[in-house]
Structure formats: C-alpha cells, structure tokens
Amino acid sequence: AEQPPHFKKYPLRPEQLRSLNWMLRQESSGEGFYEEEVVESIAPNLNWRLEGRVRRPVLVRGGIVADEVGYGKTAITLGLIDAAPSVNGAPPSPPSSCESLFE
C-alpha cells in the first residue's frame, strides 16, 4: 500500500504499510456468508410436518489486527481512515484540530 495522503511528516514503516494493505483488502472484499432461519411446525390434523426456511446474504468486512504492542496499530488504523476511498462522494478528512498530526 502507498503512504496515506496526510502521512507526510510521519510516514508509516514498511511493515505498517503491509498491515495497512491487508486492512484495505479486508474492507473492500465482497465475501460473506448466508444467514439462515428455519422454523418447524406440526399440522396434526393433516399429519404433516411443516418447515419454513429463509436465507439472506450477509456481507462481512473488517478483521482483527493483532500485531504486537508498540507496532503502531493506532497509526495504521488512522492510515486506513485516511487512505479509505470516499463514501457518498465525500472524501474522508480528519477534524481540523487533528490536521497537525498528519502533515
């Protein structure tokens, strides 16, 4: 992954960039699973067993960053926010009071 746009003064280290790349892939993956609900009932007058089944796809994003203490997980997470693609056409930007942390 490239350096996040606002990380010029304090760039991420190569191993942090590797973790950032993994995080970006996790956030953009379209993988998921199916959630299923099954309800059973008995219709004794008909001597039938009834079953209703509903499935819906669930998209899962994210993951667990379990790097060692002092590795820079907070900096990598801030880098993820800074490097993330825009949402609803508006690019992400840090609050004005935090601007000096990145530049």
N, CA, C and O atoms as a MOPAC input file, in Angstrom:
PM7 MOZYME 1SCF
protein

 N      0.84700 1    -1.18300 1     0.00000 1
 C      0.00000 1     0.00000 1     0.00000 1
 C      0.88500 1     1.23800 1     0.00000 1
 O      2.01600 1     1.21700 1     0.48600 1
 N      0.35200 1     2.29500 1    -0.54800 1
 C      1.06300 1     3.56900 1    -0.56000 1
 C      0.85900 1     4.27300 1     0.77400 1
 O     -0.03500 1     3.92900 1     1.54700 1
 N      1.70500 1     5.26600 1     1.02700 1
 C      1.52900 1     6.07800 1     2.22600 1
 C      0.16700 1     6.76200 1     2.16300 1
 O     -0.22900 1     7.23500 1     1.09700 1
 N     -0.55100 1     6.82600 1     3.26800 1
 C     -1.80500 1     7.58000 1     3.28400 1
 C     -1.53200 1     9.04200 1     2.92700 1
 O     -0.45500 1     9.55400 1     3.23200 1
 N     -2.48100 1     9.72000 1     2.29100 1
 C     -2.25800 1    11.07600 1     1.78000 1
 C     -1.76000 1    12.09400 1     2.81100 1
 O     -0.95500 1    12.95600 1     2.45900 1
 N     -2.19900 1    12.02800 1     4.04500 1
 C     -1.83200 1    13.03100 1     5.04200 1
 C     -0.72400 1    12.56200 1     5.98800 1
 O     -0.55500 1    13.13900 1     7.06200 1
 N      0.02300 1    11.54100 1     5.61800 1
 C      1.07100 1    10.99900 1     6.48300 1
 C      2.45600 1    11.36900 1     5.96700 1
 O      3.34600 1    10.51900 1     5.93000 1
 N      2.65200 1    12.61100 1     5.57200 1
 C      3.93600 1    13.02600 1     5.00500 1
 C      4.98700 1    13.28200 1     6.09000 1
 O      6.15600 1    12.94200 1     5.91000 1
 N      4.58400 1    13.87000 1     7.19900 1
 C      5.54000 1    14.19200 1     8.26000 1
 C      5.98000 1    12.93900 1     9.01800 1
 O      7.15300 1    12.80400 1     9.36600 1
 N      5.04800 1    12.02700 1     9.27100 1
 C      5.34000 1    10.78200 1     9.98700 1
 C      4.85100 1     9.60300 1     9.15100 1
 O      3.77600 1     9.06700 1     9.41800 1
 N      5.62900 1     9.18600 1     8.13500 1
 C      5.16700 1     8.08800 1     7.27200 1
 C      5.15200 1     6.75400 1     8.01900 1
 O      5.89400 1     6.54300 1     8.97800 1
 N      4.29100 1     5.87500 1     7.55200 1
 C      4.23000 1     4.52400 1     8.11600 1
 C      5.45300 1     3.73300 1     7.68200 1
 O      5.97700 1     3.93100 1     6.58600 1
 N      5.90200 1     2.84000 1     8.54500 1
 C      7.02900 1     1.96000 1     8.22900 1
 C      6.57100 1     0.88000 1     7.24100 1
 O      5.37200 1     0.63700 1     7.11000 1
 N      7.51500 1     0.22900 1     6.54400 1
 C      7.13300 1    -0.80400 1     5.56000 1
 C      6.23700 1    -1.89800 1     6.13700 1
 O      5.28500 1    -2.31900 1     5.48000 1
 N      6.52300 1    -2.36800 1     7.35800 1
 C      5.68200 1    -3.42700 1     7.93500 1
 C      4.29400 1    -2.89100 1     8.28500 1
 O      3.31700 1    -3.63800 1     8.24300 1
 N      4.19800 1    -1.60900 1     8.62700 1
 C      2.89000 1    -1.00000 1     8.87500 1
 C      2.11600 1    -0.84800 1     7.56400 1
 O      0.89800 1    -1.02300 1     7.53000 1
 N      2.83200 1    -0.52200 1     6.48900 1
 C      2.17800 1    -0.42900 1     5.17400 1
 C      1.63800 1    -1.78900 1     4.74900 1
 O      0.58300 1    -1.87300 1     4.11900 1
 N      2.36300 1    -2.85400 1     5.09300 1
 C      1.88100 1    -4.20400 1     4.78100 1
 C      0.56900 1    -4.47400 1     5.51900 1
 O     -0.37100 1    -5.01800 1     4.93900 1
 N      0.50500 1    -4.09500 1     6.79800 1
 C     -0.73900 1    -4.26300 1     7.56100 1
 C     -1.84500 1    -3.37900 1     7.00400 1
 O     -3.00000 1    -3.80100 1     6.93900 1
 N     -1.50700 1    -2.16100 1     6.60400 1
 C     -2.49500 1    -1.25900 1     6.00800 1
 C     -3.04800 1    -1.86400 1     4.72200 1
 O     -4.25100 1    -1.79400 1     4.47100 1
 N     -2.18100 1    -2.45400 1     3.91300 1
 C     -2.62700 1    -3.09500 1     2.67400 1
 C     -3.61700 1    -4.21800 1     2.98200 1
 O     -4.63800 1    -4.34600 1     2.30600 1
 N     -3.32100 1    -5.03300 1     4.00100 1
 C     -4.23500 1    -6.10900 1     4.40500 1
 C     -5.57600 1    -5.52900 1     4.84500 1
 O     -6.63100 1    -6.04600 1     4.47500 1
 N     -5.53600 1    -4.45000 1     5.63700 1
 C     -6.76900 1    -3.83100 1     6.12300 1
 C     -7.60100 1    -3.27400 1     4.96500 1
 O     -8.82300 1    -3.41700 1     4.96000 1
 N     -6.95100 1    -2.64600 1     3.99100 1
 C     -7.67700 1    -2.11800 1     2.82700 1
 C     -8.33600 1    -3.25200 1     2.04800 1
 O     -9.47000 1    -3.11100 1     1.59100 1
 N     -7.62900 1    -4.38100 1     1.89200 1
 C     -8.22000 1    -5.53700 1     1.19500 1
 C     -9.41900 1    -6.07800 1     1.96200 1
 O    -10.43800 1    -6.41600 1     1.36100 1
 N     -9.30500 1    -6.16300 1     3.29300 1
 C    -10.41600 1    -6.65400 1     4.11100 1
 C    -11.64500 1    -5.76000 1     3.96500 1
 O    -12.76800 1    -6.25300 1     3.86800 1
 N    -11.42900 1    -4.44800 1     3.95000 1
 C    -12.54000 1    -3.50500 1     3.86300 1
 C    -13.20400 1    -3.52300 1     2.49300 1
 O    -14.38200 1    -3.18600 1     2.37300 1
 N    -12.46200 1    -3.91400 1     1.45600 1
 C    -13.04000 1    -3.88500 1     0.10900 1
 C    -13.51100 1    -5.25200 1    -0.36800 1
 O    -14.08300 1    -5.36200 1    -1.45300 1
 N    -13.28300 1    -6.29100 1     0.42000 1
 C    -13.68400 1    -7.62800 1    -0.03300 1
 C    -15.19800 1    -7.75400 1    -0.04600 1
 O    -15.89700 1    -7.16800 1     0.78100 1
 N    -15.68000 1    -8.51900 1    -0.98600 1
 C    -17.11500 1    -8.73200 1    -1.09500 1
 C    -17.53900 1   -10.08400 1    -0.56100 1
 O    -18.63800 1   -10.55300 1    -0.85500 1
 N    -16.68100 1   -10.71200 1     0.22100 1
 C    -17.00200 1   -12.03800 1     0.72800 1
 C    -18.02000 1   -11.95300 1     1.85600 1
 O    -18.12200 1   -10.94300 1     2.55100 1
 N    -18.74400 1   -13.00000 1     2.01500 1
 C    -19.73900 1   -13.01400 1     3.07200 1
 C    -20.20900 1   -14.42400 1     3.34100 1
 O    -19.54000 1   -15.39400 1     2.98600 1
 N    -21.34500 1   -14.53000 1     3.96100 1
 C    -21.93200 1   -15.82900 1     4.25400 1
 C    -23.44400 1   -15.67800 1     4.20100 1
 O    -23.95700 1   -14.56900 1     4.04900 1
 N    -24.14600 1   -16.77500 1     4.32600 1
 C    -25.60800 1   -16.74500 1     4.33600 1
 C    -26.11600 1   -16.96900 1     5.74800 1
 O    -25.70700 1   -17.90500 1     6.43400 1
 N    -27.00800 1   -16.09800 1     6.16400 1
 C    -27.69700 1   -16.27200 1     7.43600 1
 C    -28.99800 1   -17.00300 1     7.13000 1
 O    -29.72500 1   -16.62100 1     6.21300 1
 N    -29.29200 1   -18.04500 1     7.88900 1
 C    -30.46900 1   -18.86300 1     7.60200 1
 C    -31.33800 1   -18.99100 1     8.84800 1
 O    -30.83600 1   -19.19200 1     9.95400 1
 N    -32.62300 1   -18.87300 1     8.65300 1
 C    -33.60500 1   -19.04600 1     9.73000 1
 C    -34.53800 1   -20.17900 1     9.32000 1
 O    -35.08300 1   -20.17200 1     8.21600 1
 N    -34.72000 1   -21.14300 1    10.20400 1
 C    -35.58700 1   -22.28900 1     9.93300 1
 C    -36.63200 1   -22.38000 1    11.04400 1
 O    -36.29900 1   -22.32800 1    12.22800 1
 N    -37.89300 1   -22.51600 1    10.65200 1
 C    -38.99400 1   -22.66300 1    11.60600 1
 C    -39.73200 1   -23.94600 1    11.25800 1
 O    -40.07900 1   -24.18000 1    10.10000 1
 N    -39.96900 1   -24.77100 1    12.26200 1
 C    -40.68600 1   -26.03000 1    12.05400 1
 C    -41.99000 1   -26.01400 1    12.83800 1
 O    -42.10200 1   -25.38600 1    13.89100 1
 N    -42.96300 1   -26.71900 1    12.29700 1
 C    -44.25900 1   -26.82700 1    12.96300 1
 C    -44.90500 1   -28.14300 1    12.54400 1
 O    -44.55800 1   -28.72600 1    11.51700 1
 N    -45.83300 1   -28.58600 1    13.34900 1
 C    -46.57700 1   -29.81700 1    13.05400 1
 C    -48.04000 1   -29.44400 1    12.81800 1
 O    -48.63400 1   -28.68500 1    13.58400 1
 N    -48.60500 1   -29.99200 1    11.74400 1
 C    -50.04100 1   -29.85200 1    11.47500 1
 C    -50.66900 1   -31.20900 1    11.78900 1
 O    -50.77800 1   -32.05300 1    10.89900 1
 N    -51.08800 1   -31.43800 1    13.05400 1
 C    -51.54200 1   -32.76600 1    13.46600 1
 C    -52.78000 1   -33.24700 1    12.71600 1
 O    -52.92100 1   -34.44700 1    12.47800 1
 N    -53.67600 1   -32.34200 1    12.33900 1
 C    -54.88800 1   -32.75900 1    11.61500 1
 C    -54.56400 1   -33.34700 1    10.24800 1
 O    -55.27400 1   -34.22100 1     9.75000 1
 N    -53.47700 1   -32.85100 1     9.64500 1
 C    -53.07900 1   -33.35400 1     8.32800 1
 C    -51.98300 1   -34.41100 1     8.42800 1
 O    -51.64200 1   -35.06000 1     7.44000 1
 N    -51.43400 1   -34.57500 1     9.63600 1
 C    -50.32200 1   -35.48800 1     9.85100 1
 C    -49.09300 1   -35.05200 1     9.03300 1
 O    -48.38500 1   -35.87500 1     8.45100 1
 N    -48.86800 1   -33.73200 1     9.01200 1
 C    -47.74300 1   -33.15100 1     8.27000 1
 C    -46.77500 1   -32.45800 1     9.21700 1
 O    -47.15100 1   -31.94900 1    10.27300 1
 N    -45.54600 1   -32.46000 1     8.80700 1
 C    -44.51800 1   -31.63800 1     9.45000 1
 C    -44.20100 1   -30.51600 1     8.46800 1
 O    -43.85100 1   -30.78600 1     7.31900 1
 N    -44.31600 1   -29.26300 1     8.90300 1
 C    -44.08500 1   -28.10400 1     8.04300 1
 C    -42.75600 1   -27.44500 1     8.40100 1
 O    -42.35100 1   -27.39700 1     9.56300 1
 N    -42.10200 1   -26.94700 1     7.37600 1
 C    -40.82200 1   -26.27000 1     7.59000 1
 C    -40.77200 1   -25.02400 1     6.71900 1
 O    -41.04400 1   -25.08100 1     5.52000 1
 N    -40.42200 1   -23.90400 1     7.32900 1
 C    -40.19600 1   -22.65700 1     6.59300 1
 C    -38.73100 1   -22.28600 1     6.70300 1
 O    -38.14600 1   -22.36700 1     7.78300 1
 N    -38.13700 1   -21.88100 1     5.59800 1
 C    -36.70500 1   -21.58800 1     5.58000 1
 C    -36.47000 1   -20.28900 1     4.81100 1
 O    -37.00200 1   -20.09900 1     3.71800 1
 N    -35.67400 1   -19.40600 1     5.39100 1
 C    -35.32300 1   -18.13600 1     4.75900 1
 C    -33.81000 1   -17.97600 1     4.82500 1
 O    -33.19500 1   -18.23200 1     5.86000 1
 N    -33.21700 1   -17.55200 1     3.71600 1
 C    -31.77400 1   -17.29200 1     3.66000 1
 C    -31.55000 1   -15.88500 1     3.14600 1
 O    -32.27000 1   -15.40600 1     2.26900 1
 N    -30.54100 1   -15.22800 1     3.70200 1
 C    -30.15700 1   -13.92300 1     3.17600 1
 C    -28.64500 1   -13.78800 1     3.24400 1
 O    -28.01500 1   -14.23700 1     4.20100 1
 N    -28.06300 1   -13.16400 1     2.21900 1
 C    -26.61300 1   -12.97200 1     2.24400 1
 C    -26.22600 1   -11.87800 1     3.23800 1
 O    -26.93100 1   -10.87800 1     3.37700 1
 N    -25.11000 1   -12.07300 1     3.92000 1
 C    -24.58400 1   -11.09600 1     4.86800 1
 C    -23.15300 1   -10.78300 1     4.45000 1
 O    -22.30700 1   -11.67500 1     4.37900 1
 N    -22.89200 1    -9.52200 1     4.17700 1
 C    -21.55700 1    -9.09300 1     3.78500 1
 C    -20.75600 1    -8.76700 1     5.03800 1
 O    -21.21200 1    -8.01200 1     5.89600 1
 N    -19.57200 1    -9.33300 1     5.13800 1
 C    -18.72800 1    -9.12300 1     6.30900 1
 C    -17.45600 1    -8.41900 1     5.86200 1
 O    -16.79400 1    -8.83700 1     4.91200 1
 N    -17.13300 1    -7.35800 1     6.55800 1
 C    -15.88900 1    -6.64100 1     6.27300 1
 C    -15.12400 1    -6.48400 1     7.57200 1
 O    -15.66900 1    -6.65900 1     8.66300 1
 N    -13.85300 1    -6.15000 1     7.43200 1
 C    -13.04100 1    -5.88900 1     8.61400 1
 C    -12.26600 1    -7.11000 1     9.05100 1
 O    -12.15400 1    -8.08700 1     8.31000 1
 N    -11.74400 1    -7.05300 1    10.22800 1
 C    -10.94100 1    -8.14100 1    10.75300 1
 C    -10.32800 1    -7.72200 1    12.07600 1
 O    -10.68600 1    -6.68700 1    12.63900 1
 N     -9.41900 1    -8.51800 1    12.55700 1
 C     -8.74800 1    -8.23900 1    13.82500 1
 C     -7.27700 1    -7.98200 1    13.53700 1
 O     -6.59900 1    -8.81700 1    12.93800 1
 N     -6.79300 1    -6.83600 1    13.96300 1
 C     -5.37000 1    -6.52700 1    13.84400 1
 C     -4.75200 1    -6.86100 1    15.19400 1
 O     -4.97700 1    -6.16000 1    16.18000 1
 N     -3.97900 1    -7.92600 1    15.23100 1
 C     -3.42800 1    -8.41400 1    16.49600 1
 C     -1.90400 1    -8.34300 1    16.49500 1
 O     -1.23000 1    -9.26100 1    16.96200 1
 N     -1.36900 1    -7.24700 1    15.96800 1
 C      0.07400 1    -7.06400 1    15.98600 1
 C      0.53800 1    -6.79100 1    17.41600 1
 O     -0.27000 1    -6.51400 1    18.30200 1
 N      1.83700 1    -6.87400 1    17.62100 1
 C      2.40200 1    -6.72400 1    18.96200 1
 C      2.22200 1    -5.31100 1    19.50800 1
 O      1.96600 1    -4.36600 1    18.76200 1
 N      2.36300 1    -5.19000 1    20.82600 1
 C      2.31700 1    -3.88700 1    21.48800 1
 C      3.43300 1    -3.01500 1    20.91000 1
 O      4.56400 1    -3.47300 1    20.74800 1
 N      3.11500 1    -1.77700 1    20.60400 1
 C      4.11300 1    -0.85400 1    20.07000 1
 C      4.30700 1    -0.93500 1    18.56900 1
 O      5.12900 1    -0.20600 1    18.01400 1
 N      3.57200 1    -1.80000 1    17.90700 1
 C      3.71500 1    -1.99100 1    16.45900 1
 C      3.20200 1    -0.78700 1    15.68300 1
 O      3.71100 1    -0.48900 1    14.60300 1
 N      2.20100 1    -0.08800 1    16.21700 1
 C      1.64100 1     1.06600 1    15.52200 1
 C      0.24400 1     0.81900 1    14.99200 1
 O     -0.13700 1     1.35100 1    13.94900 1
 N     -0.52300 1     0.00500 1    15.71500 1
 C     -1.89300 1    -0.31500 1    15.25900 1
 C     -2.76600 1     0.92900 1    15.17300 1
 O     -3.59300 1     1.04400 1    14.26800 1
 N     -2.58800 1     1.86400 1    16.10900 1
 C     -3.38300 1     3.09800 1    16.07600 1
 C     -3.02300 1     3.91100 1    14.84400 1
 O     -3.90900 1     4.41700 1    14.15500 1
 N     -1.73400 1     4.04000 1    14.55800 1
 C     -1.30000 1     4.78400 1    13.36900 1
 C     -1.80500 1     4.11200 1    12.09900 1
 O     -2.22200 1     4.79500 1    11.16300 1
 N     -1.77400 1     2.78600 1    12.05400 1
 C     -2.25600 1     2.05700 1    10.87600 1
 C     -3.75700 1     2.27200 1    10.70200 1
 O     -4.23100 1     2.45000 1     9.58000 1
 N     -4.50300 1     2.25700 1    11.80100 1
 C     -5.95200 1     2.47200 1    11.72600 1
 C     -6.25800 1     3.88400 1    11.24200 1
 O     -7.16000 1     4.07500 1    10.42700 1
 N     -5.51700 1     4.87500 1    11.73400 1
 C     -5.68500 1     6.24100 1    11.22900 1
 C     -5.31600 1     6.30700 1     9.75000 1
 O     -5.94700 1     7.02800 1     8.97700 1
 N     -4.29000 1     5.55200 1     9.36400 1
 C     -3.92000 1     5.47900 1     7.94900 1
 C     -5.02200 1     4.86800 1     7.10700 1
 O     -5.25300 1     5.29800 1     5.97700 1
 N     -5.70600 1     3.86400 1     7.64700 1
 C     -6.83600 1     3.25200 1     6.93900 1
 C     -7.93400 1     4.28300 1     6.70900 1
 O     -8.49000 1     4.36900 1     5.61400 1
 N     -8.24500 1     5.06000 1     7.73400 1
 C     -9.27000 1     6.09700 1     7.59200 1
 C     -8.84300 1     7.11300 1     6.54300 1
 O     -9.65500 1     7.54300 1     5.72500 1
 N     -7.56800 1     7.49900 1     6.56400 1
 C     -7.05900 1     8.49700 1     5.62600 1
 C     -6.98500 1     7.96000 1     4.20100 1
 O     -7.21600 1     8.70200 1     3.24700 1
 N     -6.66300 1     6.67400 1     4.04800 1
 C     -6.48600 1     6.08500 1     2.71800 1
 C     -7.76300 1     5.49900 1     2.14000 1
 O     -7.79700 1     5.12000 1     0.97000 1
 N     -8.82000 1     5.42100 1     2.95500 1
 C    -10.06600 1     4.78800 1     2.50300 1
 C    -10.68100 1     5.57600 1     1.35700 1
 O    -10.61000 1     6.80500 1     1.33400 1
 N    -11.28100 1     4.87000 1     0.41100 1
 C    -11.97100 1     5.57000 1    -0.67200 1
 C    -13.13700 1     6.38700 1    -0.12800 1
 O    -13.65400 1     6.12100 1     0.95700 1
 N    -13.53100 1     7.37000 1    -0.89600 1
 C    -14.60400 1     8.25500 1    -0.44300 1
 C    -15.91800 1     7.50500 1    -0.28100 1
 O    -16.16100 1     6.49500 1    -0.94100 1
 N    -16.75300 1     8.01400 1     0.60400 1
 C    -18.07700 1     7.45600 1     0.85700 1
 C    -19.09300 1     8.51400 1     0.45300 1
 O    -19.00200 1     9.66100 1     0.88900 1
 N    -20.05900 1     8.13800 1    -0.37600 1
 C    -21.08300 1     9.07100 1    -0.85400 1
 C    -20.47800 1    10.28700 1    -1.54800 1
 O    -21.03600 1    11.38200 1    -1.47900 1
 N    -19.34200 1    10.10100 1    -2.21700 1
 C    -18.73500 1    11.18500 1    -2.97400 1
 C    -17.93700 1    12.17300 1    -2.14600 1
 O    -17.29600 1    13.06000 1    -2.71100 1
 N    -17.95300 1    12.05100 1    -0.83200 1
 C    -17.20900 1    12.98200 1     0.02100 1
 C    -15.93200 1    12.31100 1     0.49900 1
 O    -16.00000 1    11.25900 1     1.13400 1
 N    -14.76900 1    12.88900 1     0.21400 1
 C    -13.53000 1    12.26000 1     0.67600 1
 C    -13.40800 1    12.35000 1     2.19000 1
 O    -13.84500 1    13.33300 1     2.78900 1
 N    -12.81800 1    11.33500 1     2.81300 1
 C    -12.64300 1    11.39700 1     4.26200 1
 C    -11.62300 1    12.46900 1     4.61600 1
 O    -10.65400 1    12.66100 1     3.88200 1
 N    -11.82000 1    13.15100 1     5.69700 1
 C    -10.84700 1    14.14700 1     6.13600 1
 C    -10.82600 1    14.16600 1     7.65800 1
 O    -11.85900 1    14.00200 1     8.30700 1
 N     -9.63000 1    14.37100 1     8.22300 1
 C     -9.54500 1    14.42500 1     9.67800 1
 C    -10.15000 1    15.72300 1    10.18600 1
 O    -10.23600 1    16.69700 1     9.43800 1
 N    -10.57100 1    15.75300 1    11.44400 1
 C    -11.05900 1    17.01000 1    12.01700 1
 C     -9.96000 1    18.06300 1    11.96800 1
 O     -8.78000 1    17.72000 1    12.03300 1
 N    -10.31600 1    19.31400 1    11.85900 1
 C     -9.32400 1    20.38600 1    11.71800 1
 C     -8.35700 1    20.42500 1    12.89700 1
 O     -7.19600 1    20.79500 1    12.71900 1
 N     -8.79800 1    20.05700 1    14.08200 1
 C     -7.91900 1    20.08200 1    15.25100 1
 C     -6.84200 1    19.00300 1    15.19600 1
 O     -5.85700 1    19.08400 1    15.93100 1
 N     -7.00800 1    17.99400 1    14.34100 1
 C     -6.03500 1    16.90500 1    14.23800 1
 C     -5.12600 1    17.06100 1    13.02400 1
 O     -4.22100 1    16.25100 1    12.82900 1
 N     -5.34400 1    18.06600 1    12.22200 1
 C     -4.60100 1    18.21900 1    10.96800 1
 C     -3.09100 1    18.19400 1    11.19800 1
 O     -2.36200 1    17.61500 1    10.39300 1
 N     -2.60700 1    18.80600 1    12.27400 1
 C     -1.17100 1    18.88500 1    12.50700 1
 C     -0.54700 1    17.52500 1    12.80200 1
 O      0.66900 1    17.37700 1    12.68700 1
 N     -1.33200 1    16.54700 1    13.17400 1
 C     -0.79600 1    15.21300 1    13.44000 1
 C     -0.31800 1    14.53600 1    12.17200 1
 O      0.57300 1    13.68800 1    12.22500 1
 N     -0.89100 1    14.89300 1    11.03500 1
 C     -0.62800 1    14.17400 1     9.80300 1
 C      0.32400 1    14.89800 1     8.86700 1
 O      0.99200 1    14.24100 1     8.06900 1
 N      0.41400 1    16.18800 1     8.92600 1
 C      1.20400 1    16.92200 1     7.92600 1
 C      2.52300 1    17.39100 1     8.45200 1
 O      3.29000 1    18.02100 1     7.72300 1

